Amino acid sequence: MTSRNQQLFEKSQQLIPGGVNSPVRAFRSVGGTPIFFKKGLGSKLWDADGKEYIDYINSWGPMILGHAHPEVVAAVQQAAANSLSFGAPTGLELEMAELINQLVPSMEQVRLVSSGTEATMSAIRVARGFTKRNKIIKFEGCYHGHADALLVKAGSGLLTFGEPSSAGVPPEVAAHTLTLNYNNSQMLKDTFASMGEEIACVILEPVVGNMNLIVPHREFLTTLRELCSQHGTVLIFDEVMTGFRVALGGAQALYGIRPDMTTLGKVIGGGLPVGAFGGRKDIMSVLAPLGPVYQAGTLSGNPVAVTAGLTTLKLIQAPGFYEALTAKTAQLMDGMKQAAHKAGVTFSAQSVGGMFGLYFSASNPTSYADMMQADKNAFNHFFHSMLNSGIYLGPSAFEAGFVSSAHTDADVAQTIQAAEQAFASL
Ligand SMILES: *Cc1c(COP(=O)(O)O)cnc(C)c1O
């Protein structure tokens, strides 16, 4: 008998490219049939066949309070009853801007958008408009959404500009993007020495969550800050994933670095589509209607989405929220490492706040090249064993994992027990 999941996937493939609306969902990296969900509550999910899972994707981060949090759902219902959209200003947007500014003080001014992709794309346009420069720097393995200028990989030489990493991106667009190695300060210094006055901005994930989890060297971040200040280059922290996830004030609070601009997404919408970009007032002032840089959105600041985000941001300010989330995530990692050790499997793990990385390698990777050394086959085997046991991890060896405040000690214990079995089967 074919499962409802399989039926849904087969039919979806007829009408939706690859059967999914975002590629990683298709399970191409791990193989097998993607899970179609119909319900989530707290730390749990139920698929189309009624099977229960403990969720460690949490919609790739946004569901930091767990699924269907009663206060968030009630606030959204109330907001919806007052109209789904105005396309005109509301007091809610002001409330959101005030709260962002209070929690992330480097964001002196902020504009709301509807996705992380829009936030980074717009931040880069602003940085270029402000500096009147075209070139940008990003780092290998960081993901900043799917705007053309960011779907770029390194060119053939160390300091040559990039090539498109996706078909459909004109080489002329990619040619302005330079891709350097994460955590490599020397490469950064060399680049600024040779072309610092041409670089509009540097964009990075201050803790990387899109090539599994990679932690920054402090000295890499301070070098970056110094070089950008020296050369009039706009430093953009892409905190779409790390914002309100690694700490209440994001990675910039955790590491004590003040970027010129910040992009937010994921947690800021609490599960509905909200993104934001903001930063220094002098930089943000180049935006229309004040200045010459155009940016707009019909549904930007949507009242229902902003309400979901605001309610989420209010709840995560509860005393001890991040201490508990951080401790629970660390406890899960310790259990995983012990389970692997018992089974004699080469494995490493770490976490920052409510974000974690599992690696089938002897130590925690610090760059994209490092990460590529991990045993992908072991991960894929482990992933399917965990899925069988009702533990839903990201379906790729190169994704980070997420814990919510709804995850209980019992969830953690059940996950570690499943991991013991999974490691033993490798
Ligand atoms: C998810 C993500 C994005 C893209 O956000 P979308 O809402 O998927 O467009 C950008 N940057 C980072 C760091 C992300 O993790």
The ligand as an ORCA input file, in Angstrom:
! r2SCAN-3c Opt
* xyz 0 1
  C      16.954     31.805      5.188
  C      18.012     32.794      4.925
  C      17.884     33.802      3.957
  C      16.734     33.846      3.007
  O      15.522     34.073      3.653
  P      14.153     33.687      2.904
  O      13.101     34.164      3.840
  O      14.186     32.204      2.716
  O      14.148     34.412      1.614
  C      18.876     34.766      3.866
  N      19.940     34.723      4.670
  C      20.105     33.779      5.610
  C      21.314     33.808      6.488
  C      19.160     32.771      5.750
  O      19.357     31.802      6.648
*
